[in-house]
Structure formats: structure tokens, C-alpha cells
Amino acid sequence: MKAKVHVFLKPGVLDVEGKAVEGALHDLGWSGVGHVRVGKTIEFDFDHADKAKAEAEIKSMAERLLANTVIESYRIEVA
Amino acid sequence: MKAKVHVFLKPGVLDVEGKAVEGALHDLGWSGVGHVRVGKTIEFDFDHADKAKAEAEIKSMAERLLANTVIESYRIEVA
């Protein structure tokens, strides 16, 4: 199955990359842009028969490796 | 409106970050994981009345700033 893990900084944690992108977009004339957040998406194939168990495994991957849960939150998609 | 731009390396472009994540997941015992790709997601609020025109603007942002279209592809979501 195809798995996606979206990782974003938690609200309240300063997103310097997002701020830089926002500034650049404003400089290019897109003044209507705000609240820019830059996150990471990890996509992969996961060889697993049981979807519910696979989701639990992917949650464990996110907690152990893919996200730093002190400052980042994550969302899992399995298709 | 809420906009999301997903940016990924094009197929065929070596994704070193993806390879590193894949190796680490294998080392942690998840041998069923393959084809790991790591991408970027830029989320923002965009103040625009017309959804179709907003999409065209966001495409322009992606081409000019958010993605390096020589090696990256992008996908836009507007909600």
C-alpha cells in the first residue's frame, strides 16, 4: 500500500522557512499571502496485508523517526 | 482560501533524503518499506475572491519560487 506522512511544525513554533517564503512572495507582489507554513511529506510503499495494523506501524515510524514530536505534529494517510 | 503546494523531486532524480529515511526504517526493522520519497508542502492563506484565478496565481508562485521545475514537480490544492 501507499503511505504518506505529513510533518508540520506545531502551531506556536516559529517556522523560519515559512517566514522566508512569505517574505519572498510578498516581495514578488503577492501581498494577499499569509500564515505560510512549510512542512515535509514522506511518501513510501509499505508491504503489509492488514491496513489497520499498517497504520499502527506507520504511526510508530512517525513517532520514532519521521517527526520530532516535541516541536512537530504529523498526519498519516494510507491508500 | 487555504492553499497547499506539494513539491516532490521528479521520478528519476535521486532523492538522497528519501534513501536515508529508507535505510533508517530498514535498520529499525521495517523491511517492507520501499520507494521512499521526501517532499515539501507549503501551506498558506491566500486572500483572493476568485478560485480559478487564485489557482492560476498559485501555479505562478510554484513556477517562480516554490519549486525548481528542472528537477521538481508540484501539485496544487485549493480549499
Backbone of each chain as nested JSON, in Angstrom:
{
  "chains": [
    {"id": "A", "residues": [
      {"number": 1, "name": "MET", "atoms": {"N": [0.829, -1.199, 0.0], "CA": [0.0, 0.0, 0.0], "C": [0.868, 1.254, 0.0]}},
      {"number": 2, "name": "LYS", "atoms": {"N": [0.242, 2.369, -0.392], "CA": [0.931, 3.664, -0.448], "C": [0.701, 4.408, 0.864]}},
      {"number": 3, "name": "ALA", "atoms": {"N": [1.753, 4.852, 1.469], "CA": [1.616, 5.6, 2.718], "C": [2.191, 6.996, 2.55]}},
      {"number": 4, "name": "LYS", "atoms": {"N": [1.546, 7.947, 3.215], "CA": [2.062, 9.321, 3.249], "C": [2.064, 9.8, 4.689]}},
      {"number": 5, "name": "VAL", "atoms": {"N": [3.157, 10.409, 5.092], "CA": [3.217, 11.025, 6.419], "C": [3.534, 12.507, 6.231]}},
      {"number": 6, "name": "HIS", "atoms": {"N": [2.619, 13.359, 6.648], "CA": [2.813, 14.807, 6.569], "C": [3.328, 15.298, 7.917]}},
      {"number": 7, "name": "VAL", "atoms": {"N": [4.423, 16.023, 7.91], "CA": [5.021, 16.503, 9.153], "C": [5.084, 18.032, 9.121]}},
      {"number": 8, "name": "PHE", "atoms": {"N": [4.477, 18.659, 10.127], "CA": [4.484, 20.126, 10.215], "C": [4.934, 20.563, 11.597]}},
      {"number": 9, "name": "LEU", "atoms": {"N": [5.526, 21.742, 11.664], "CA": [5.829, 22.333, 12.962], "C": [4.513, 22.605, 13.688]}},
      {"number": 10, "name": "LYS", "atoms": {"N": [4.508, 22.402, 15.0], "CA": [3.3, 22.671, 15.772], "C": [2.978, 24.162, 15.759]}},
      {"number": 11, "name": "PRO", "atoms": {"N": [1.68, 24.503, 15.871], "CA": [1.322, 25.919, 15.949], "C": [2.057, 26.547, 17.136]}},
      {"number": 12, "name": "GLY", "atoms": {"N": [2.589, 27.722, 16.943], "CA": [3.313, 28.391, 18.018], "C": [4.818, 28.221, 17.9]}},
      {"number": 13, "name": "VAL", "atoms": {"N": [5.255, 27.194, 17.17], "CA": [6.69, 27.04, 16.934], "C": [7.049, 27.889, 15.715]}},
      {"number": 14, "name": "LEU", "atoms": {"N": [8.043, 28.755, 15.86], "CA": [8.4, 29.668, 14.776], "C": [8.891, 28.898, 13.56]}},
      {"number": 15, "name": "ASP", "atoms": {"N": [8.249, 29.136, 12.427], "CA": [8.602, 28.465, 11.177], "C": [9.423, 29.445, 10.332]}},
      {"number": 16, "name": "VAL", "atoms": {"N": [10.748, 29.384, 10.481], "CA": [11.601, 30.366, 9.799], "C": [11.55, 30.199, 8.284]}},
      {"number": 17, "name": "GLU", "atoms": {"N": [11.447, 28.941, 7.814], "CA": [11.37, 28.716, 6.369], "C": [10.062, 29.306, 5.82]}},
      {"number": 18, "name": "GLY", "atoms": {"N": [8.981, 29.091, 6.558], "CA": [7.699, 29.663, 6.157], "C": [7.752, 31.186, 6.106]}},
      {"number": 19, "name": "LYS", "atoms": {"N": [8.395, 31.784, 7.099], "CA": [8.522, 33.254, 7.13], "C": [9.306, 33.745, 5.92]}},
      {"number": 20, "name": "ALA", "atoms": {"N": [10.371, 33.017, 5.565], "CA": [11.2, 33.409, 4.422], "C": [10.402, 33.323, 3.122]}},
      {"number": 21, "name": "VAL", "atoms": {"N": [9.62, 32.238, 2.977], "CA": [8.793, 32.074, 1.777], "C": [7.753, 33.192, 1.716]}},
      {"number": 22, "name": "GLU", "atoms": {"N": [7.132, 33.494, 2.871], "CA": [6.114, 34.55, 2.913], "C": [6.714, 35.89, 2.485]}},
      {"number": 23, "name": "GLY", "atoms": {"N": [7.887, 36.207, 3.018], "CA": [8.555, 37.449, 2.64], "C": [8.846, 37.505, 1.149]}},
      {"number": 24, "name": "ALA", "atoms": {"N": [9.322, 36.394, 0.596], "CA": [9.659, 36.353, -0.827], "C": [8.409, 36.518, -1.69]}},
      {"number": 25, "name": "LEU", "atoms": {"N": [7.3, 35.884, -1.275], "CA": [6.051, 36.016, -2.04], "C": [5.534, 37.456, -1.986]}},
      {"number": 26, "name": "HIS", "atoms": {"N": [5.645, 38.084, -0.82], "CA": [5.243, 39.492, -0.712], "C": [6.108, 40.36, -1.639]}},
      {"number": 27, "name": "ASP", "atoms": {"N": [7.418, 40.098, -1.63], "CA": [8.328, 40.879, -2.482], "C": [7.99, 40.71, -3.967]}},
      {"number": 28, "name": "LEU", "atoms": {"N": [7.466, 39.534, -4.324], "CA": [7.108, 39.282, -5.728], "C": [5.724, 39.845, -6.06]}},
      {"number": 29, "name": "GLY", "atoms": {"N": [5.073, 40.458, -5.088], "CA": [3.805, 41.131, -5.376], "C": [2.564, 40.421, -4.864]}},
      {"number": 30, "name": "TRP", "atoms": {"N": [2.733, 39.22, -4.276], "CA": [1.567, 38.501, -3.764], "C": [1.323, 38.888, -2.305]}},
      {"number": 31, "name": "SER", "atoms": {"N": [0.743, 40.082, -2.129], "CA": [0.584, 40.595, -0.765], "C": [-0.563, 39.891, -0.025]}},
      {"number": 32, "name": "GLY", "atoms": {"N": [-1.431, 39.182, -0.74], "CA": [-2.567, 38.504, -0.115], "C": [-2.211, 37.194, 0.561]}},
      {"number": 33, "name": "VAL", "atoms": {"N": [-0.912, 36.837, 0.54], "CA": [-0.484, 35.571, 1.119], "C": [-0.141, 35.756, 2.6]}},
      {"number": 34, "name": "GLY", "atoms": {"N": [-0.607, 34.841, 3.433], "CA": [-0.3, 34.922, 4.858], "C": [-0.223, 33.555, 5.504]}},
      {"number": 35, "name": "HIS", "atoms": {"N": [0.28, 33.527, 6.727], "CA": [0.351, 32.289, 7.514], "C": [1.0, 31.14, 6.766]}},
      {"number": 36, "name": "VAL", "atoms": {"N": [2.145, 31.409, 6.143], "CA": [2.834, 30.354, 5.384], "C": [3.526, 29.387, 6.349]}},
      {"number": 37, "name": "ARG", "atoms": {"N": [3.29, 28.1, 6.148], "CA": [3.954, 27.055, 6.927], "C": [4.577, 26.079, 5.928]}},
      {"number": 38, "name": "VAL", "atoms": {"N": [5.808, 25.694, 6.187], "CA": [6.467, 24.734, 5.303], "C": [6.634, 23.422, 6.053]}},
      {"number": 39, "name": "GLY", "atoms": {"N": [6.147, 22.352, 5.466], "CA": [6.249, 21.041, 6.1], "C": [6.922, 20.033, 5.183]}},
      {"number": 40, "name": "LYS", "atoms": {"N": [6.993, 18.82, 5.679], "CA": [7.659, 17.744, 4.971], "C": [6.642, 16.658, 4.701]}},
      {"number": 41, "name": "THR", "atoms": {"N": [6.722, 16.008, 3.56], "CA": [5.863, 14.864, 3.293], "C": [6.739, 13.675, 2.925]}},
      {"number": 42, "name": "ILE", "atoms": {"N": [6.563, 12.578, 3.636], "CA": [7.312, 11.365, 3.342], "C": [6.345, 10.362, 2.727]}},
      {"number": 43, "name": "GLU", "atoms": {"N": [6.599, 9.975, 1.464], "CA": [5.756, 9.006, 0.762], "C": [6.519, 7.702, 0.608]}},
      {"number": 44, "name": "PHE", "atoms": {"N": [5.852, 6.591, 0.776], "CA": [6.532, 5.314, 0.539], "C": [5.545, 4.179, 0.304]}},
      {"number": 45, "name": "ASP", "atoms": {"N": [6.07, 3.109, -0.278], "CA": [5.303, 1.871, -0.401], "C": [5.544, 1.057, 0.855]}},
      {"number": 46, "name": "PHE", "atoms": {"N": [4.478, 0.447, 1.37], "CA": [4.612, -0.363, 2.577], "C": [3.924, -1.693, 2.324]}},
      {"number": 47, "name": "ASP", "atoms": {"N": [4.708, -2.741, 2.418], "CA": [4.246, -4.088, 2.118], "C": [3.617, -4.672, 3.382]}},
      {"number": 48, "name": "HIS", "atoms": {"N": [2.296, -4.599, 3.472], "CA": [1.61, -5.047, 4.682], "C": [0.2, -5.472, 4.294]}},
      {"number": 49, "name": "ALA", "atoms": {"N": [-0.257, -6.604, 4.801], "CA": [-1.556, -7.143, 4.387], "C": [-2.718, -6.418, 5.079]}},
      {"number": 50, "name": "ASP", "atoms": {"N": [-2.53, -6.027, 6.314], "CA": [-3.628, -5.519, 7.138], "C": [-3.538, -3.996, 7.267]}},
      {"number": 51, "name": "LYS", "atoms": {"N": [-4.555, -3.295, 6.757], "CA": [-4.494, -1.83, 6.725], "C": [-4.431, -1.208, 8.125]}},
      {"number": 52, "name": "ALA", "atoms": {"N": [-5.232, -1.723, 9.046], "CA": [-5.262, -1.16, 10.402], "C": [-3.911, -1.349, 11.094]}},
      {"number": 53, "name": "LYS", "atoms": {"N": [-3.33, -2.563, 10.925], "CA": [-2.02, -2.816, 11.53], "C": [-0.95, -1.956, 10.868]}},
      {"number": 54, "name": "ALA", "atoms": {"N": [-1.065, -1.805, 9.543], "CA": [-0.097, -0.978, 8.814], "C": [-0.125, 0.452, 9.353]}},
      {"number": 55, "name": "GLU", "atoms": {"N": [-1.326, 0.97, 9.589], "CA": [-1.446, 2.332, 10.127], "C": [-0.766, 2.459, 11.482]}},
      {"number": 56, "name": "ALA", "atoms": {"N": [-0.929, 1.44, 12.314], "CA": [-0.28, 1.459, 13.627], "C": [1.244, 1.438, 13.466]}},
      {"number": 57, "name": "GLU", "atoms": {"N": [1.726, 0.65, 12.497], "CA": [3.177, 0.591, 12.237], "C": [3.696, 1.952, 11.76]}},
      {"number": 58, "name": "ILE", "atoms": {"N": [2.921, 2.587, 10.878], "CA": [3.352, 3.87, 10.312], "C": [3.348, 4.957, 11.403]}},
      {"number": 59, "name": "LYS", "atoms": {"N": [2.37, 4.87, 12.304], "CA": [2.349, 5.781, 13.452], "C": [3.631, 5.629, 14.262]}},
      {"number": 60, "name": "SER", "atoms": {"N": [4.026, 4.377, 14.456], "CA": [5.255, 4.102, 15.204], "C": [6.484, 4.658, 14.463]}},
      {"number": 61, "name": "MET", "atoms": {"N": [6.5, 4.522, 13.12], "CA": [7.608, 5.103, 12.324], "C": [7.681, 6.614, 12.517]}},
      {"number": 62, "name": "ALA", "atoms": {"N": [6.491, 7.246, 12.488], "CA": [6.44, 8.705, 12.63], "C": [6.978, 9.13, 13.994]}},
      {"number": 63, "name": "GLU", "atoms": {"N": [6.548, 8.411, 15.043], "CA": [6.969, 8.762, 16.408], "C": [8.467, 8.536, 16.605]}},
      {"number": 64, "name": "ARG", "atoms": {"N": [8.978, 7.443, 16.021], "CA": [10.37, 7.075, 16.299], "C": [11.365, 7.771, 15.393]}},
      {"number": 65, "name": "LEU", "atoms": {"N": [10.953, 8.063, 14.141], "CA": [11.95, 8.549, 13.185], "C": [11.529, 9.791, 12.403]}},
      {"number": 66, "name": "LEU", "atoms": {"N": [10.283, 9.785, 11.889], "CA": [9.947, 10.771, 10.864], "C": [9.644, 12.159, 11.424]}},
      {"number": 67, "name": "ALA", "atoms": {"N": [9.072, 12.21, 12.623], "CA": [8.728, 13.506, 13.215], "C": [9.434, 13.682, 14.55]}},
      {"number": 68, "name": "ASN", "atoms": {"N": [9.753, 14.915, 14.852], "CA": [10.251, 15.254, 16.187], "C": [9.045, 15.768, 16.96]}},
      {"number": 69, "name": "THR", "atoms": {"N": [8.433, 14.885, 17.739], "CA": [7.114, 15.204, 18.311], "C": [7.163, 16.279, 19.393]}},
      {"number": 70, "name": "VAL", "atoms": {"N": [8.358, 16.702, 19.786], "CA": [8.446, 17.838, 20.709], "C": [7.965, 19.11, 20.01]}},
      {"number": 71, "name": "ILE", "atoms": {"N": [8.369, 19.265, 18.753], "CA": [8.024, 20.512, 18.043], "C": [7.188, 20.274, 16.783]}},
      {"number": 72, "name": "GLU", "atoms": {"N": [7.023, 18.993, 16.387], "CA": [6.302, 18.725, 15.142], "C": [5.086, 17.833, 15.388]}},
      {"number": 73, "name": "SER", "atoms": {"N": [4.049, 18.062, 14.587], "CA": [2.906, 17.154, 14.575], "C": [2.904, 16.433, 13.228]}},
      {"number": 74, "name": "TYR", "atoms": {"N": [2.18, 15.327, 13.16], "CA": [2.16, 14.578, 11.892], "C": [0.764, 14.057, 11.611]}},
      {"number": 75, "name": "ARG", "atoms": {"N": [0.532, 13.747, 10.348], "CA": [-0.755, 13.205, 9.911], "C": [-0.44, 12.084, 8.932]}},
      {"number": 76, "name": "ILE", "atoms": {"N": [-1.157, 10.958, 9.091], "CA": [-0.882, 9.766, 8.272], "C": [-2.005, 9.554, 7.27]}},
      {"number": 77, "name": "GLU", "atoms": {"N": [-1.626, 9.207, 6.043], "CA": [-2.6, 8.829, 5.005], "C": [-2.189, 7.481, 4.457]}},
      {"number": 78, "name": "VAL", "atoms": {"N": [-3.121, 6.547, 4.41], "CA": [-2.824, 5.241, 3.825], "C": [-3.828, 4.975, 2.707]}},
      {"number": 79, "name": "ALA", "atoms": {"N": [-3.33, 4.617, 1.537], "CA": [-4.228, 4.372, 0.394], "C": [-3.87, 3.043, -0.266]}}
    ]},
    {"id": "B", "residues": [
      {"number": 1, "name": "MET", "atoms": {"N": [-8.753, 31.924, 1.14], "CA": [-8.807, 30.472, 0.959], "C": [-7.485, 29.838, 1.375]}},
      {"number": 2, "name": "LYS", "atoms": {"N": [-7.566, 28.533, 1.654], "CA": [-6.393, 27.77, 2.079], "C": [-5.741, 27.136, 0.845]}},
      {"number": 3, "name": "ALA", "atoms": {"N": [-4.46, 27.341, 0.694], "CA": [-3.76, 26.749, -0.445], "C": [-2.657, 25.817, 0.049]}},
      {"number": 4, "name": "LYS", "atoms": {"N": [-2.447, 24.729, -0.694], "CA": [-1.341, 23.818, -0.403], "C": [-0.591, 23.551, -1.697]}},
      {"number": 5, "name": "VAL", "atoms": {"N": [0.715, 23.63, -1.628], "CA": [1.536, 23.264, -2.788], "C": [2.466, 22.136, -2.347]}},
      {"number": 6, "name": "HIS", "atoms": {"N": [2.324, 20.98, -2.989], "CA": [3.182, 19.831, -2.698], "C": [4.307, 19.797, -3.729]}},
      {"number": 7, "name": "VAL", "atoms": {"N": [5.542, 19.742, -3.268], "CA": [6.688, 19.758, -4.175], "C": [7.498, 18.479, -3.981]}},
      {"number": 8, "name": "PHE", "atoms": {"N": [7.69, 17.728, -5.058], "CA": [8.469, 16.494, -4.997], "C": [9.53, 16.474, -6.087]}},
      {"number": 9, "name": "LEU", "atoms": {"N": [10.617, 15.768, -5.819], "CA": [11.602, 15.546, -6.869], "C": [10.95, 14.722, -7.968]}},
      {"number": 10, "name": "LYS", "atoms": {"N": [11.295, 15.029, -9.226], "CA": [10.742, 14.264, -10.344], "C": [11.239, 12.821, -10.291]}},
      {"number": 11, "name": "PRO", "atoms": {"N": [10.432, 11.881, -10.823], "CA": [10.896, 10.496, -10.878], "C": [12.209, 10.453, -11.67]}},
      {"number": 12, "name": "GLY", "atoms": {"N": [13.144, 9.69, -11.202], "CA": [14.427, 9.611, -11.886], "C": [15.497, 10.491, -11.267]}},
      {"number": 13, "name": "VAL", "atoms": {"N": [15.062, 11.518, -10.517], "CA": [16.033, 12.357, -9.81], "C": [16.324, 11.683, -8.468]}},
      {"number": 14, "name": "LEU", "atoms": {"N": [17.598, 11.447, -8.191], "CA": [17.97, 10.738, -6.965], "C": [17.543, 11.526, -5.725]}},
      {"number": 15, "name": "ASP", "atoms": {"N": [16.772, 10.877, -4.861], "CA": [16.273, 11.515, -3.645], "C": [17.123, 11.006, -2.478]}},
      {"number": 16, "name": "VAL", "atoms": {"N": [18.191, 11.743, -2.156], "CA": [19.125, 11.268, -1.126], "C": [18.475, 11.249, 0.257]}},
      {"number": 17, "name": "GLU", "atoms": {"N": [17.595, 12.212, 0.523], "CA": [16.914, 12.239, 1.82], "C": [15.99, 11.015, 1.938]}},
      {"number": 18, "name": "GLY", "atoms": {"N": [15.284, 10.723, 0.85], "CA": [14.422, 9.533, 0.825], "C": [15.218, 8.26, 1.054]}},
      {"number": 19, "name": "LYS", "atoms": {"N": [16.376, 8.163, 0.415], "CA": [17.235, 6.973, 0.585], "C": [17.69, 6.836, 2.038]}},
      {"number": 20, "name": "ALA", "atoms": {"N": [18.026, 7.967, 2.665], "CA": [18.487, 7.94, 4.055], "C": [17.361, 7.473, 4.979]}},
      {"number": 21, "name": "VAL", "atoms": {"N": [16.136, 7.993, 4.735], "CA": [14.987, 7.59, 5.548], "C": [14.704, 6.103, 5.354]}},
      {"number": 22, "name": "GLU", "atoms": {"N": [14.776, 5.641, 4.095], "CA": [14.523, 4.228, 3.799], "C": [15.524, 3.34, 4.541]}},
      {"number": 23, "name": "GLY", "atoms": {"N": [16.793, 3.718, 4.492], "CA": [17.827, 2.948, 5.188], "C": [17.569, 2.902, 6.682]}},
      {"number": 24, "name": "ALA", "atoms": {"N": [17.18, 4.054, 7.244], "CA": [16.933, 4.114, 8.684], "C": [15.724, 3.255, 9.068]}},
      {"number": 25, "name": "LEU", "atoms": {"N": [14.665, 3.277, 8.239], "CA": [13.479, 2.457, 8.535], "C": [13.822, 0.969, 8.449]}},
      {"number": 26, "name": "HIS", "atoms": {"N": [14.651, 0.598, 7.465], "CA": [15.086, -0.801, 7.356], "C": [15.884, -1.204, 8.601]}},
      {"number": 27, "name": "ASP", "atoms": {"N": [16.78, -0.312, 9.014], "CA": [17.597, -0.593, 10.207], "C": [16.734, -0.767, 11.457]}},
      {"number": 28, "name": "LEU", "atoms": {"N": [15.604, -0.068, 11.503], "CA": [14.707, -0.163, 12.661], "C": [13.779, -1.379, 12.56]}},
      {"number": 29, "name": "GLY", "atoms": {"N": [13.915, -2.144, 11.465], "CA": [13.163, -3.388, 11.36], "C": [11.999, -3.36, 10.386]}},
      {"number": 30, "name": "TRP", "atoms": {"N": [11.709, -2.195, 9.774], "CA": [10.597, -2.115, 8.823], "C": [11.105, -2.423, 7.415]}},
      {"number": 31, "name": "SER", "atoms": {"N": [11.31, -3.723, 7.159], "CA": [11.929, -4.109, 5.887], "C": [10.934, -4.009, 4.723]}},
      {"number": 32, "name": "GLY", "atoms": {"N": [9.626, -3.906, 5.03], "CA": [8.624, -3.834, 3.974], "C": [8.466, -2.462, 3.346]}},
      {"number": 33, "name": "VAL", "atoms": {"N": [9.3, -1.522, 3.779], "CA": [9.204, -0.157, 3.264], "C": [10.081, 0.008, 2.022]}},
      {"number": 34, "name": "GLY", "atoms": {"N": [9.535, 0.633, 0.981], "CA": [10.319, 0.858, -0.237], "C": [9.91, 2.142, -0.928]}},
      {"number": 35, "name": "HIS", "atoms": {"N": [10.727, 2.543, -1.896], "CA": [10.442, 3.716, -2.729], "C": [10.117, 4.959, -1.91]}},
      {"number": 36, "name": "VAL", "atoms": {"N": [10.931, 5.241, -0.913], "CA": [10.675, 6.41, -0.066], "C": [11.069, 7.692, -0.818]}},
      {"number": 37, "name": "ARG", "atoms": {"N": [10.151, 8.655, -0.822], "CA": [10.414, 9.969, -1.414], "C": [10.06, 11.019, -0.364]}},
      {"number": 38, "name": "VAL", "atoms": {"N": [10.929, 11.994, -0.224], "CA": [10.654, 13.06, 0.733], "C": [10.377, 14.351, -0.034]}},
      {"number": 39, "name": "GLY", "atoms": {"N": [9.249, 14.949, 0.231], "CA": [8.875, 16.181, -0.457], "C": [8.581, 17.285, 0.54]}},
      {"number": 40, "name": "LYS", "atoms": {"N": [8.209, 18.416, -0.011], "CA": [7.946, 19.614, 0.778], "C": [6.497, 20.005, 0.559]}},
      {"number": 41, "name": "THR", "atoms": {"N": [5.845, 20.5, 1.609], "CA": [4.489, 21.008, 1.443], "C": [4.451, 22.434, 1.972]}},
      {"number": 42, "name": "ILE", "atoms": {"N": [4.006, 23.354, 1.138], "CA": [3.874, 24.748, 1.552], "C": [2.381, 25.049, 1.684]}},
      {"number": 43, "name": "GLU", "atoms": {"N": [1.96, 25.388, 2.887], "CA": [0.553, 25.73, 3.157], "C": [0.449, 27.21, 3.447]}},
      {"number": 44, "name": "PHE", "atoms": {"N": [-0.578, 27.854, 2.946], "CA": [-0.776, 29.268, 3.282], "C": [-2.204, 29.72, 3.053]}},
      {"number": 45, "name": "ASP", "atoms": {"N": [-2.539, 30.85, 3.647], "CA": [-3.818, 31.508, 3.38], "C": [-3.598, 32.449, 2.208]}},
      {"number": 46, "name": "PHE", "atoms": {"N": [-4.577, 32.479, 1.305], "CA": [-4.447, 33.363, 0.149], "C": [-5.755, 34.131, 0.011]}},
      {"number": 47, "name": "ASP", "atoms": {"N": [-5.634, 35.451, 0.101], "CA": [-6.783, 36.331, 0.086], "C": [-7.136, 36.633, -1.37]}},
      {"number": 48, "name": "HIS", "atoms": {"N": [-8.102, 35.902, -1.916], "CA": [-8.447, 36.069, -3.323], "C": [-9.906, 35.661, -3.501]}},
      {"number": 49, "name": "ALA", "atoms": {"N": [-10.681, 36.462, -4.235], "CA": [-12.115, 36.206, -4.345], "C": [-12.422, 35.067, -5.327]}},
      {"number": 50, "name": "ASP", "atoms": {"N": [-11.64, 34.955, -6.38], "CA": [-11.967, 34.049, -7.477], "C": [-11.084, 32.802, -7.415]}},
      {"number": 51, "name": "LYS", "atoms": {"N": [-11.714, 31.635, -7.238], "CA": [-10.949, 30.41, -7.033], "C": [-10.1, 30.046, -8.25]}},
      {"number": 52, "name": "ALA", "atoms": {"N": [-10.66, 30.178, -9.446], "CA": [-9.922, 29.81, -10.663], "C": [-8.715, 30.723, -10.849]}},
      {"number": 53, "name": "LYS", "atoms": {"N": [-8.937, 32.034, -10.625], "CA": [-7.82, 32.979, -10.761], "C": [-6.767, 32.726, -9.672]}},
      {"number": 54, "name": "ALA", "atoms": {"N": [-7.243, 32.399, -8.459], "CA": [-6.309, 32.111, -7.366], "C": [-5.429, 30.925, -7.738]}},
      {"number": 55, "name": "GLU", "atoms": {"N": [-6.032, 29.896, -8.327], "CA": [-5.25, 28.717, -8.732], "C": [-4.169, 29.082, -9.737]}},
      {"number": 56, "name": "ALA", "atoms": {"N": [-4.532, 29.952, -10.683], "CA": [-3.546, 30.394, -11.679], "C": [-2.408, 31.164, -11.004]}},
      {"number": 57, "name": "GLU", "atoms": {"N": [-2.754, 31.996, -10.015], "CA": [-1.73, 32.749, -9.273], "C": [-0.801, 31.799, -8.517]}},
      {"number": 58, "name": "ILE", "atoms": {"N": [-1.414, 30.79, -7.886], "CA": [-0.62, 29.851, -7.077], "C": [0.311, 29.03, -7.979]}},
      {"number": 59, "name": "LYS", "atoms": {"N": [-0.19, 28.685, -9.186], "CA": [0.663, 27.995, -10.168], "C": [1.878, 28.867, -10.488]}},
      {"number": 60, "name": "SER", "atoms": {"N": [1.622, 30.153, -10.656], "CA": [2.702, 31.085, -10.955], "C": [3.702, 31.161, -9.786]}},
      {"number": 61, "name": "MET", "atoms": {"N": [3.18, 31.162, -8.542], "CA": [4.072, 31.144, -7.356], "C": [4.958, 29.904, -7.369]}},
      {"number": 62, "name": "ALA", "atoms": {"N": [4.332, 28.75, -7.695], "CA": [5.083, 27.491, -7.698], "C": [6.193, 27.536, -8.742]}},
      {"number": 63, "name": "GLU", "atoms": {"N": [5.861, 28.039, -9.926], "CA": [6.841, 28.075, -11.022], "C": [7.978, 29.046, -10.717]}},
      {"number": 64, "name": "ARG", "atoms": {"N": [7.618, 30.189, -10.095], "CA": [8.628, 31.236, -9.894], "C": [9.443, 31.056, -8.625]}},
      {"number": 65, "name": "LEU", "atoms": {"N": [8.831, 30.485, -7.596], "CA": [9.536, 30.473, -6.308], "C": [9.553, 29.119, -5.593]}},
      {"number": 66, "name": "LEU", "atoms": {"N": [8.388, 28.457, -5.552], "CA": [8.271, 27.334, -4.612], "C": [8.923, 26.047, -5.099]}},
      {"number": 67, "name": "ALA", "atoms": {"N": [8.926, 25.829, -6.425], "CA": [9.512, 24.601, -6.962], "C": [10.622, 24.935, -7.947]}},
      {"number": 68, "name": "ASN", "atoms": {"N": [11.613, 24.091, -7.983], "CA": [12.637, 24.17, -9.024], "C": [12.214, 23.192, -10.11]}},
      {"number": 69, "name": "THR", "atoms": {"N": [11.54, 23.707, -11.143], "CA": [10.87, 22.822, -12.107], "C": [11.831, 22.043, -13.002]}},
      {"number": 70, "name": "VAL", "atoms": {"N": [13.118, 22.321, -12.896], "CA": [14.09, 21.485, -13.617], "C": [14.104, 20.079, -13.009]}},
      {"number": 71, "name": "ILE", "atoms": {"N": [14.06, 20.011, -11.684], "CA": [14.159, 18.709, -11.017], "C": [12.948, 18.371, -10.149]}},
      {"number": 72, "name": "GLU", "atoms": {"N": [12.04, 19.333, -9.976], "CA": [10.9, 19.084, -9.094], "C": [9.569, 19.257, -9.821]}},
      {"number": 73, "name": "SER", "atoms": {"N": [8.6, 18.46, -9.41], "CA": [7.231, 18.656, -9.886], "C": [6.403, 19.148, -8.701]}},
      {"number": 74, "name": "TYR", "atoms": {"N": [5.236, 19.717, -9.004], "CA": [4.412, 20.224, -7.907], "C": [2.942, 19.935, -8.179]}},
      {"number": 75, "name": "ARG", "atoms": {"N": [2.162, 19.963, -7.109], "CA": [0.731, 19.738, -7.201], "C": [0.063, 20.758, -6.286]}},
      {"number": 76, "name": "ILE", "atoms": {"N": [-1.022, 21.368, -6.791], "CA": [-1.695, 22.443, -6.059], "C": [-3.036, 21.954, -5.524]}},
      {"number": 77, "name": "GLU", "atoms": {"N": [-3.351, 22.329, -4.298], "CA": [-4.666, 22.062, -3.703], "C": [-5.212, 23.378, -3.176]}},
      {"number": 78, "name": "VAL", "atoms": {"N": [-6.438, 23.711, -3.561], "CA": [-7.06, 24.923, -3.037], "C": [-8.376, 24.537, -2.369]}},
      {"number": 79, "name": "ALA", "atoms": {"N": [-8.566, 24.994, -1.136], "CA": [-9.798, 24.634, -0.414], "C": [-10.416, 25.887, 0.195]}}
    ]}
  ]
}
